[in-house]
């Protein structure tokens, strides 16, 4: 399941499980004694701010690492895209570099 802020809930009778947290799913008791599972997901280059704050609480410097890594990846992707654009322009001008010299 993808997308920001989407949640999926499913209810089971309380006898099936005790409250626990596993694999990104949280489980708790609802008002009538049933077990309620909640799952959330996100898409995009960065986790939502509340999740970044939780990472930062567990591992100081994690938020900075996320932003530095995102910045490096963006710079790398832009450099690759610039190379592709330059190669396409070169190809449109006359093919491989050495052949275009013979045509002049």
RORO-996770 format. One record per residue: residue number from 1; x, y, z of N, C-alpha, C, O, CB in turn. Coordinates in Angstrom, 2 decimals, always signed. Each point is the difference from the previous one (the first is absolute). Glycine has a CB too. Layout:
BEGIN
+------+---------+---------+---------+---------+---------+---------+---------+---------+---------+---------+---------+---------+---------+---------+---------+
! resi !     n.X !     n.Y !     n.Z !    ca.X !    ca.Y !    ca.Z !     c.X !     c.Y !     c.Z !     o.X !     o.Y !     o.Z !    cb.X !    cb.Y !    cb.Z !
+------+---------+---------+---------+---------+---------+---------+---------+---------+---------+---------+---------+---------+---------+---------+---------+
!  NUM !       X !       Y !       Z !       X !       Y !       Z !       X !       Y !       Z !       X !       Y !       Z !       X !       Y !       Z !
...
+------+---------+---------+---------+---------+---------+---------+---------+---------+---------+---------+---------+---------+---------+---------+---------+
END
This chain:
BEGIN
+------+---------+---------+---------+---------+---------+---------+---------+---------+---------+---------+---------+---------+---------+---------+---------+
! resi !     n.X !     n.Y !     n.Z !    ca.X !    ca.Y !    ca.Z !     c.X !     c.Y !     c.Z !     o.X !     o.Y !     o.Z !    cb.X !    cb.Y !    cb.Z !
+------+---------+---------+---------+---------+---------+---------+---------+---------+---------+---------+---------+---------+---------+---------+---------+
!    1 !   +0.84 !   -1.17 !   +0.00 !   -0.84 !   +1.17 !   +0.00 !   +0.88 !   +1.23 !   +0.00 !   +0.90 !   +0.08 !   +0.84 !   -2.73 !   -1.31 !   +0.36 !
!    2 !   +1.64 !   +2.17 !   -2.08 !   +0.86 !   +1.17 !   -0.06 !   -0.82 !   +1.26 !   +0.06 !   -1.22 !   -0.03 !   -0.11 !   +2.89 !   -1.25 !   -1.21 !
!    3 !   -0.98 !   +2.39 !   +1.51 !   -0.66 !   +1.28 !   +0.07 !   +0.11 !   +0.56 !   +1.41 !   +0.07 !   -0.75 !   +0.97 !   -1.64 !   +0.07 !   -2.79 !
!    4 !   +1.59 !   +1.98 !   +1.92 !   +0.16 !   +0.64 !   +1.30 !   -1.30 !   -0.10 !   +0.79 !   -1.09 !   +0.22 !   -0.53 !   +2.81 !   +1.35 !   -0.43 !
!    5 !   -1.58 !   -1.90 !   +2.24 !   -1.11 !   +0.05 !   +0.90 !   -1.07 !   -1.05 !   -0.18 !   -1.07 !   +0.13 !   +0.60 !   +1.54 !   +2.20 !   -0.52 !
!    6 !   -0.25 !   -3.35 !   -0.85 !   -1.01 !   -1.05 !   -0.16 !   +0.14 !   -0.98 !   +1.15 !   +1.11 !   -0.39 !   +0.36 !   -1.10 !   +0.65 !   -2.89 !
!    7 !   -1.13 !   -0.65 !   +3.10 !   +0.02 !   -0.93 !   +1.11 !   -0.95 !   -1.15 !   -0.30 !   -1.03 !   +0.17 !   -0.64 !   +1.59 !   +1.68 !   +2.26 !
!    8 !   -0.18 !   -3.01 !   -1.15 !   -0.84 !   -1.18 !   -0.18 !   -0.26 !   -0.59 !   +1.38 !   +0.94 !   -0.28 !   +0.74 !   -0.01 !   -0.18 !   -3.08 !
!    9 !   -2.17 !   +0.28 !   +2.68 !   -0.37 !   -0.56 !   +1.30 !   -0.69 !   -1.34 !   -0.20 !   -0.77 !   -0.18 !   -0.94 !   +0.55 !   +2.49 !   +1.93 !
!   10 !   +0.51 !   -3.23 !   -0.11 !   -0.76 !   -1.25 !   +0.00 !   -0.17 !   -0.41 !   +1.45 !   +0.91 !   +0.17 !   +0.82 !   -0.02 !   -0.88 !   -3.12 !
!   11 !   -2.04 !   +0.17 !   +2.61 !   -0.33 !   -0.35 !   +1.38 !   -0.08 !   -1.51 !   +0.14 !   -0.55 !   -0.71 !   -0.85 !   -0.70 !   +2.87 !   +1.14 !
!   12 !   +1.81 !   -2.64 !   +0.82 !   -0.05 !   -1.42 !   +0.33 !   -0.48 !   -0.14 !   +1.45 !   +0.18 !   +0.92 !   +0.79 !   +1.69 !   -1.47 !   -2.43 !
!   13 !   -2.47 !   -0.54 !   +1.98 !   -0.35 !   -0.22 !   +1.41 !   +1.24 !   +0.03 !   +0.87 !   +1.07 !   -0.42 !   -0.44 !   -3.06 !   -0.94 !   -0.25 !
!   14 !   +1.87 !   +1.85 !   +1.91 !   +1.14 !   +0.17 !   +0.90 !   +0.70 !   -1.31 !   +0.32 !   +1.19 !   +0.02 !   +0.32 !   -2.34 !   +1.93 !   +0.64 !
!   15 !   +0.48 !   -3.08 !   -1.05 !   +0.63 !   -1.27 !   +0.36 !   +1.11 !   -0.41 !   -0.97 !   +0.80 !   -0.88 !   +0.32 !   -2.95 !   +0.20 !   +0.71 !
!   16 !   +2.21 !   +1.30 !   -2.23 !   +0.99 !   -0.41 !   -0.99 !   +1.41 !   +0.53 !   +0.25 !   +0.97 !   -0.64 !   -0.39 !   -2.82 !   +0.56 !   -1.21 !
!   17 !   +1.97 !   +1.23 !   +2.26 !   +1.34 !   +0.55 !   +0.17 !   +0.02 !   +0.99 !   +1.16 !   -1.01 !   +0.59 !   +0.36 !   +1.46 !   -0.91 !   -2.80 !
!   18 !   +0.74 !   +0.48 !   +3.01 !   +0.22 !   +1.01 !   +1.03 !   +0.58 !   +1.24 !   -0.67 !   +0.57 !   -0.11 !   -1.09 !   -0.20 !   -1.65 !   +2.89 !
!   19 !   -0.49 !   +2.95 !   -1.19 !   +0.57 !   +1.20 !   -0.61 !   +1.50 !   -0.18 !   -0.24 !   +0.73 !   -0.49 !   +0.86 !   -2.48 !   +1.90 !   +0.27 !
!   20 !   +2.19 !   -1.01 !   -2.31 !   +1.40 !   -0.14 !   -0.37 !   +0.29 !   +0.94 !   -1.15 !   -0.91 !   +0.62 !   -0.56 !   +0.96 !   -3.02 !   +1.32 !
!   21 !   +1.21 !   +2.50 !   -1.12 !   +0.38 !   +0.79 !   -1.17 !   +0.94 !   -0.85 !   -0.84 !   +1.04 !   -0.44 !   +0.49 !   -1.31 !   +2.65 !   +0.75 !
!   22 !   -0.10 !   -2.45 !   -2.51 !   +0.82 !   -0.82 !   -0.87 !   -0.04 !   +0.53 !   -1.41 !   -1.08 !   +0.35 !   -0.50 !   +0.66 !   -2.33 !   +1.94 !
!   23 !   +1.56 !   +2.06 !   -2.11 !   +0.11 !   +0.33 !   -1.41 !   -0.82 !   +1.22 !   -0.43 !   -0.68 !   -0.05 !   -1.02 !   +1.08 !   -2.35 !   +0.64 !
!   24 !   -0.34 !   +3.48 !   +1.14 !   -0.69 !   +1.21 !   -0.39 !   -1.49 !   -0.01 !   +0.28 !   -0.68 !   +0.98 !   -0.28 !   +2.39 !   -0.73 !   -1.43 !
!   25 !   -2.22 !   -1.32 !   +2.25 !   -1.41 !   -0.06 !   +0.36 !   -0.10 !   +0.19 !   +1.51 !   +0.82 !   -0.54 !   +0.75 !   -1.37 !   -1.00 !   -2.71 !
!   26 !   -0.44 !   +2.29 !   +2.41 !   -0.24 !   +0.11 !   +1.43 !   -1.33 !   -0.64 !   +0.29 !   -0.91 !   -0.01 !   -0.83 !   +2.28 !   +2.13 !   +1.01 !
!   27 !   -1.47 !   -2.63 !   +1.00 !   -1.19 !   -0.75 !   +0.36 !   -0.39 !   +0.46 !   +1.40 !   +0.86 !   +0.10 !   +0.87 !   -0.22 !   -2.11 !   -2.32 !
!   28 !   -1.92 !   +2.28 !   +1.68 !   -0.48 !   +0.41 !   +1.32 !   -1.44 !   -0.47 !   +0.17 !   -0.62 !   -0.51 !   -0.94 !   +2.17 !   +2.52 !   +0.95 !
!   29 !   -2.07 !   -1.84 !   +1.19 !   -1.37 !   -0.40 !   +0.26 !   -0.94 !   +1.16 !   -0.28 !   +0.26 !   +1.13 !   +0.41 !   +0.52 !   -2.77 !   +1.32 !
!   30 !   -1.85 !   +1.36 !   -2.44 !   -1.03 !   +0.99 !   -0.28 !   -0.91 !   +0.16 !   +1.20 !   +0.18 !   -0.66 !   +1.02 !   -0.08 !   +0.11 !   -3.45 !
!   31 !   -1.10 !   +1.44 !   +2.33 !   -0.87 !   +0.28 !   +1.14 !   -0.85 !   -1.20 !   +0.45 !   -0.43 !   -0.04 !   +1.15 !   +0.37 !   +2.38 !   -1.94 !
!   32 !   -0.18 !   -3.31 !   -0.09 !   -0.82 !   -1.16 !   +0.37 !   +0.84 !   -1.25 !   +0.20 !   -0.54 !   -1.11 !   -0.01 !   -1.36 !   +2.10 !   -1.25 !
!   33 !   +3.20 !   -0.84 !   +1.44 !   +0.85 !   -1.14 !   +0.28 !   +0.58 !   -0.67 !   -1.22 !   +0.78 !   -0.94 !   +0.14 !   -2.12 !   +0.62 !   +1.85 !
!   34 !   +0.99 !   +0.77 !   -3.21 !   +0.58 !   -0.60 !   -1.19 !   +1.40 !   +0.56 !   -0.23 !   +0.32 !   +1.10 !   +0.46 !   -2.63 !   -1.42 !   -1.45 !
!   35 !   +3.13 !   -0.43 !   +0.28 !   +1.34 !   +0.44 !   -0.34 !   -0.08 !   +0.81 !   -1.29 !   -0.62 !   -0.43 !   -0.97 !   +1.68 !   -1.59 !   +2.12 !
!   36 !   -0.43 !   +3.18 !   -1.15 !   -0.02 !   +0.87 !   -1.17 !   +1.43 !   +0.11 !   -0.55 !   +0.92 !   +0.38 !   +0.73 !   -2.93 !   +0.93 !   +0.17 !
!   37 !   +2.19 !   -1.64 !   -2.17 !   +1.28 !   +0.14 !   -0.67 !   -0.04 !   +1.28 !   -0.82 !   -1.02 !   +0.30 !   -0.63 !   +1.38 !   -2.82 !   +0.55 !
!   38 !   +0.73 !   +3.26 !   +0.07 !   +0.10 !   +1.20 !   -0.84 !   +1.31 !   -0.06 !   -0.76 !   +1.04 !   -0.35 !   +0.56 !   -2.45 !   +1.73 !   +1.05 !
!   39 !   +1.36 !   -1.05 !   -2.88 !   +1.20 !   +0.03 !   -0.83 !   +0.00 !   +1.30 !   -0.78 !   -1.04 !   +0.42 !   -0.51 !   +1.11 !   -2.96 !   +0.33 !
!   40 !   +1.08 !   +3.17 !   +0.09 !   +0.09 !   +1.21 !   -0.80 !   +1.21 !   -0.14 !   -0.93 !   +0.93 !   -0.77 !   +0.27 !   -2.01 !   +2.19 !   +1.56 !
!   41 !   +1.04 !   -0.69 !   -2.91 !   +1.10 !   -0.04 !   -0.96 !   +0.15 !   +1.38 !   -0.61 !   -0.87 !   +0.85 !   +0.14 !   +0.48 !   -3.32 !   -0.63 !
!   42 !   +1.50 !   +2.67 !   -0.19 !   +0.24 !   +1.28 !   -0.67 !   +0.76 !   -0.27 !   -1.28 !   +0.58 !   -1.07 !   -0.18 !   -0.56 !   +2.32 !   +2.38 !
!   43 !   -0.05 !   -0.27 !   -3.08 !   +0.79 !   -0.12 !   -1.22 !   +0.76 !   +1.32 !   -0.17 !   -0.42 !   +1.04 !   +0.50 !   -1.24 !   -2.67 !   -1.58 !
!   44 !   +2.74 !   +1.56 !   +0.39 !   +0.81 !   +1.19 !   -0.22 !   +1.40 !   -0.19 !   +0.56 !   +0.30 !   -1.04 !   +0.59 !   -2.36 !   +2.45 !   -0.51 !
!   45 !   +2.90 !   -0.43 !   -0.26 !   +1.39 !   -0.14 !   +0.41 !   +0.22 !   +0.10 !   +1.51 !   +1.01 !   -0.50 !   +0.50 !   -0.41 !   +1.43 !   -2.70 !
!   46 !   -1.51 !   -0.30 !   +2.92 !   +0.18 !   +0.17 !   +1.44 !   -1.19 !   -0.56 !   +0.76 !   -1.14 !   +0.10 !   -0.46 !   +2.53 !   +1.95 !   +0.05 !
!   47 !   -1.13 !   -2.63 !   +1.58 !   -1.10 !   -0.42 !   +0.85 !   -0.73 !   +1.23 !   +0.55 !   +0.56 !   +1.09 !   -0.03 !   +0.68 !   -3.22 !   +0.64 !
!   48 !   -2.47 !   +1.97 !   -0.12 !   -0.72 !   +1.13 !   +0.56 !   +0.74 !   +0.58 !   +1.22 !   +0.77 !   -0.72 !   +0.65 !   -2.93 !   -0.27 !   -1.48 !
!   49 !   +1.93 !   +2.26 !   +1.15 !   +0.74 !   +0.65 !   +1.10 !   -0.09 !   -0.73 !   +1.34 !   +0.99 !   -0.05 !   +0.73 !   -1.41 !   +2.17 !   -1.90 !
!   50 !   -0.75 !   -2.67 !   +1.51 !   -0.10 !   -0.68 !   +1.29 !   +0.88 !   -1.25 !   +0.05 !   +0.54 !   -0.33 !   +1.05 !   -2.87 !   +1.21 !   -0.81 !
!   51 !   +2.47 !   -1.57 !   -1.36 !   +0.86 !   -1.17 !   -0.05 !   +1.48 !   +0.40 !   +0.05 !   +0.81 !   -0.68 !   +0.63 !   -2.58 !   -0.54 !   -1.94 !
!   52 !   +2.12 !   +2.32 !   +0.64 !   +1.38 !   +0.52 !   +0.08 !   +0.33 !   +0.35 !   +1.45 !   +1.10 !   -0.28 !   +0.47 !   -1.24 !   +1.18 !   -2.85 !
!   53 !   -0.81 !   -0.29 !   +3.08 !   +0.21 !   +0.35 !   +1.41 !   +0.22 !   -1.25 !   +0.85 !   +0.84 !   +0.01 !   +0.90 !   -2.25 !   +2.04 !   -1.21 !
!   54 !   +0.67 !   -3.12 !   +0.03 !   +0.20 !   -1.24 !   +0.74 !   +1.38 !   -0.59 !   -0.27 !   +0.66 !   -0.48 !   +0.92 !   -3.13 !   +0.05 !   -1.02 !
!   55 !   +2.90 !   +0.45 !   -1.17 !   +1.35 !   -0.47 !   -0.32 !   +1.04 !   +0.84 !   +0.73 !   +0.96 !   -0.53 !   +0.55 !   -1.75 !   -0.26 !   -2.80 !
!   56 !   +0.60 !   +2.12 !   +2.25 !   +0.95 !   +0.90 !   +0.64 !   +0.08 !   -0.27 !   +1.50 !   +1.07 !   +0.10 !   +0.60 !   -1.55 !   +1.63 !   -2.35 !
!   57 !   -0.66 !   -2.06 !   +2.36 !   -0.02 !   -0.31 !   +1.43 !   +0.79 !   -1.27 !   +0.29 !   +0.72 !   -0.07 !   +1.00 !   -2.96 !   +1.19 !   -0.80 !
!   58 !   +2.11 !   -2.12 !   -1.06 !   +0.70 !   -1.27 !   +0.19 !   +1.47 !   +0.09 !   -0.38 !   +0.86 !   -0.60 !   +0.65 !   -2.99 !   -0.59 !   -1.08 !
!   59 !   +2.42 !   +1.95 !   -0.62 !   +1.36 !   +0.08 !   -0.52 !   +0.31 !   +1.47 !   -0.32 !   -0.29 !   +0.46 !   -1.11 !   +0.15 !   -2.83 !   +0.17 !
!   60 !   +0.72 !   +3.09 !   +1.88 !   +0.29 !   +1.42 !   -0.25 !   +0.86 !   +0.16 !   -1.26 !   +0.99 !   -0.70 !   -0.19 !   -1.12 !   +1.17 !   +2.67 !
!   61 !   -0.28 !   +0.46 !   -3.33 !   +0.69 !   +0.23 !   -1.27 !   -0.68 !   -0.67 !   -1.18 !   +0.40 !   +0.20 !   -1.14 !   +1.69 !   -0.02 !   +2.42 !
!   62 !   -3.12 !   -0.97 !   -1.01 !   -0.69 !   -0.72 !   -1.08 !   -0.67 !   +0.97 !   -0.97 !   +0.06 !   -0.22 !   -1.21 !   -0.42 !   -1.71 !   +2.76 !
!   63 !   -0.26 !   +2.98 !   -1.05 !   -0.68 !   +0.97 !   -0.87 !   +1.01 !   +0.67 !   -0.93 !   -0.26 !   +0.15 !   -1.19 !   -1.49 !   +0.25 !   +2.96 !
!   64 !   +2.89 !   -0.01 !   -1.23 !   +1.04 !   +0.61 !   -0.83 !   +0.47 !   -0.99 !   -1.07 !   +0.20 !   +0.37 !   -1.15 !   +0.53 !   +1.09 !   +3.08 !
!   65 !   -0.56 !   -2.72 !   -1.54 !   +0.40 !   -1.03 !   -0.96 !   -1.02 !   -0.12 !   -1.13 !   +0.39 !   -0.09 !   -1.16 !   +0.79 !   -1.14 !   +2.99 !
!   66 !   -2.49 !   +1.24 !   -1.50 !   -1.03 !   -0.08 !   -1.02 !   +0.13 !   +1.14 !   -1.00 !   -0.05 !   -0.22 !   -1.21 !   -1.47 !   -0.90 !   +2.85 !
!   67 !   +1.68 !   +2.35 !   -1.13 !   +0.05 !   +1.16 !   -0.88 !   +1.28 !   +0.03 !   -0.83 !   -0.03 !   +0.37 !   -1.18 !   -1.37 !   +0.88 !   +2.82 !
!   68 !   +2.53 !   -1.62 !   -1.05 !   +1.27 !   -0.04 !   -0.74 !   -0.08 !   -1.06 !   -1.10 !   +0.42 !   +0.25 !   -1.13 !   +0.86 !   +0.52 !   +3.18 !
!   69 !   -1.81 !   -1.94 !   -1.73 !   -0.13 !   -1.06 !   -0.98 !   -0.94 !   +0.41 !   -1.13 !   +0.29 !   -0.25 !   -1.17 !   +0.14 !   -1.45 !   +2.96 !
!   70 !   -1.55 !   +2.33 !   -1.45 !   -0.94 !   +0.48 !   -1.02 !   +0.68 !   +1.03 !   -0.90 !   -0.18 !   -0.03 !   -1.22 !   -1.74 !   -0.39 !   +2.79 !
!   71 !   +2.68 !   +1.33 !   -0.98 !   +0.70 !   +1.02 !   -0.79 !   +1.03 !   -0.63 !   -0.94 !   +0.10 !   +0.39 !   -1.16 !   -0.44 !   +1.25 !   +3.03 !
!   72 !   +1.10 !   -2.60 !   -1.38 !   +1.00 !   -0.68 !   -0.83 !   -0.67 !   -0.75 !   -1.15 !   +0.48 !   +0.04 !   -1.14 !   +1.03 !   -0.26 !   +3.14 !
!   73 !   -2.61 !   -0.48 !   -1.71 !   -0.70 !   -0.75 !   -1.03 !   -0.57 !   +0.93 !   -1.06 !   +0.05 !   -0.30 !   -1.19 !   -0.60 !   -1.46 !   +2.86 !
!   74 !   +0.01 !   +2.90 !   -1.24 !   -0.54 !   +0.97 !   -0.94 !   +1.10 !   +0.55 !   -0.90 !   -0.20 !   +0.11 !   -1.21 !   -1.59 !   +0.48 !   +2.85 !
!   75 !   +2.93 !   -0.24 !   -1.06 !   +1.13 !   +0.51 !   -0.78 !   +0.47 !   -1.05 !   -1.00 !   +0.27 !   +0.32 !   -1.16 !   +0.42 !   +1.13 !   +3.09 !
!   76 !   -0.58 !   -2.70 !   -1.50 !   +0.42 !   -1.09 !   -0.88 !   -0.98 !   -0.19 !   -1.16 !   +0.41 !   -0.14 !   -1.15 !   +0.70 !   -0.98 !   +3.11 !
!   77 !   -2.41 !   +1.12 !   -1.64 !   -1.02 !   -0.19 !   -1.03 !   +0.03 !   +1.15 !   -1.01 !   -0.14 !   -0.24 !   -1.20 !   -1.28 !   -1.00 !   +2.85 !
!   78 !   +1.60 !   +2.46 !   -1.18 !   +0.07 !   +1.14 !   -0.91 !   +1.22 !   -0.10 !   -0.92 !   -0.09 !   +0.34 !   -1.18 !   -1.09 !   +1.07 !   +2.88 !
!   79 !   +2.31 !   -1.86 !   -1.17 !   +1.20 !   -0.17 !   -0.82 !   -0.23 !   -1.06 !   -1.08 !   +0.39 !   +0.18 !   -1.15 !   +1.06 !   +0.49 !   +3.11 !
!   80 !   -2.09 !   -1.77 !   -1.59 !   -0.29 !   -1.05 !   -1.00 !   -0.96 !   +0.51 !   -1.06 !   +0.18 !   -0.27 !   -1.19 !   +0.20 !   -1.49 !   +2.93 !
!   81 !   -1.40 !   +2.50 !   -1.33 !   -0.96 !   +0.55 !   -0.96 !   +0.68 !   +0.98 !   -0.95 !   -0.33 !   +0.04 !   -1.19 !   -1.51 !   -0.34 !   +2.87 !
!   82 !   +2.78 !   +1.10 !   -1.17 !   +0.74 !   +0.93 !   -0.85 !   +0.83 !   -0.75 !   -1.04 !   +0.09 !   +0.43 !   -1.15 !   -0.01 !   +1.24 !   +3.05 !
!   83 !   +0.53 !   -2.79 !   -1.50 !   +0.78 !   -0.81 !   -0.95 !   -0.90 !   -0.57 !   -1.10 !   +0.38 !   -0.01 !   -1.17 !   +1.24 !   -0.56 !   +3.00 !
!   84 !   -2.79 !   +0.10 !   -1.45 !   -0.94 !   -0.54 !   -0.98 !   -0.43 !   +1.09 !   -0.98 !   -0.05 !   -0.23 !   -1.20 !   -0.75 !   -1.48 !   +2.87 !
!   85 !   +0.50 !   +2.88 !   -1.15 !   -0.40 !   +1.12 !   -0.87 !   +1.12 !   +0.36 !   -0.95 !   -0.24 !   +0.20 !   -1.19 !   -1.28 !   +0.66 !   +2.99 !
!   86 !   +2.76 !   -0.76 !   -1.29 !   +1.15 !   +0.31 !   -0.87 !   +0.19 !   -1.06 !   -1.07 !   +0.28 !   +0.32 !   -1.15 !   +0.81 !   +0.88 !   +3.06 !
!   87 !   -1.24 !   -2.48 !   -1.53 !   +0.15 !   -1.09 !   -0.98 !   -1.09 !   +0.08 !   -1.06 !   +0.26 !   -0.23 !   -1.18 !   +0.80 !   -1.23 !   +2.95 !
!   88 !   -2.28 !   +1.78 !   -1.35 !   -1.09 !   +0.12 !   -0.98 !   +0.24 !   +1.17 !   -0.96 !   -0.25 !   -0.12 !   -1.20 !   -1.33 !   -0.86 !   +2.88 !
!   89 !   +2.06 !   +2.08 !   -1.17 !   +0.30 !   +1.15 !   -0.85 !   +1.11 !   -0.35 !   -0.99 !   -0.09 !   +0.33 !   -1.18 !   -0.61 !   +1.24 !   +3.02 !
!   90 !   +1.74 !   -2.25 !   -1.35 !   +1.10 !   -0.41 !   -0.86 !   -0.49 !   -0.94 !   -1.09 !   +0.40 !   +0.10 !   -1.15 !   +1.21 !   +0.17 !   +3.06 !
!   91 !   -2.48 !   -1.19 !   -1.54 !   -0.54 !   -0.96 !   -0.95 !   -0.84 !   +0.71 !   -1.06 !   +0.08 !   -0.35 !   -1.18 !   -0.07 !   -1.41 !   +2.96 !
!   92 !   -0.79 !   +2.72 !   -1.38 !   -0.84 !   +0.75 !   -0.94 !   +0.84 !   +0.84 !   -0.96 !   -0.42 !   +0.26 !   -1.13 !   -1.39 !   -0.21 !   +2.85 !
!   93 !   +2.98 !   +0.38 !   -1.29 !   +0.86 !   +0.84 !   -0.84 !   +0.73 !   -0.80 !   -1.06 !   +0.48 !   +0.58 !   -0.98 !   -0.20 !   +0.95 !   +2.89 !
!   94 !   -0.19 !   -2.81 !   -1.76 !   +0.69 !   -0.74 !   -1.04 !   +0.58 !   -1.32 !   +0.40 !   +0.93 !   -0.48 !   -0.65 !   -0.46 !   +2.61 !   -0.29 !
!   95 !   -0.96 !   -2.72 !   +1.97 !   +0.45 !   -1.34 !   +0.37 !   +1.19 !   +0.02 !   +0.92 !   +0.16 !   +0.91 !   +0.82 !   -1.00 !   -1.70 !   -2.97 !
!   96 !   +1.68 !   -0.24 !   +2.03 !   +1.18 !   -0.14 !   +0.85 !   +0.97 !   +1.12 !   -0.29 !   +0.10 !   +0.48 !   -1.13 !   -0.40 !   -2.98 !   +1.20 !
!   97 !   +1.02 !   +2.93 !   +0.94 !   +0.88 !   +1.15 !   -0.11 !   +0.99 !   -0.02 !   -1.15 !   +0.14 !   +1.01 !   -0.69 !   -0.39 !   -0.85 !   +3.09 !
!   98 !   +0.95 !   -1.27 !   -2.64 !   +1.03 !   -0.01 !   -1.03 !   -0.60 !   +0.03 !   -1.42 !   +0.63 !   +0.53 !   -0.91 !   +0.85 !   -1.79 !   +2.49 !
!   99 !   -2.66 !   +0.70 !   -1.77 !   -0.61 !   +0.02 !   -1.32 !   -0.43 !   +1.40 !   -0.42 !   +0.08 !   +0.36 !   -1.18 !   -0.85 !   -2.68 !   +1.56 !
!  100 !   +0.32 !   +3.12 !   +0.58 !   -0.44 !   +1.34 !   -0.35 !   +1.17 !   +0.86 !   -0.49 !   -0.21 !   +0.96 !   -0.73 !   -1.62 !   -1.16 !   +2.43 !
!  101 !   +3.06 !   -0.13 !   -1.30 !   +1.18 !   +0.75 !   -0.48 !   +0.23 !   -0.24 !   -1.50 !   +0.44 !   +0.90 !   -0.72 !   +0.59 !   -1.06 !   +3.03 !
!  102 !   -1.33 !   -1.07 !   -2.78 !   +0.22 !   -0.31 !   -1.40 !   -1.01 !   +0.69 !   -0.90 !   +0.28 !   +0.25 !   -1.17 !   +0.67 !   -2.44 !   +1.86 !
!  103 !   -2.11 !   +2.50 !   -0.17 !   -1.03 !   +0.63 !   -0.79 !   +0.26 !   +1.49 !   -0.21 !   -0.49 !   +0.57 !   -0.97 !   -1.12 !   -2.25 !   +1.83 !
!  104 !   +2.36 !   +2.29 !   -0.01 !   +0.24 !   +1.45 !   -0.09 !   +0.85 !   +0.39 !   -1.17 !   +0.28 !   +1.19 !   -0.20 !   -0.49 !   -1.09 !   +2.62 !
+------+---------+---------+---------+---------+---------+---------+---------+---------+---------+---------+---------+---------+---------+---------+---------+
END
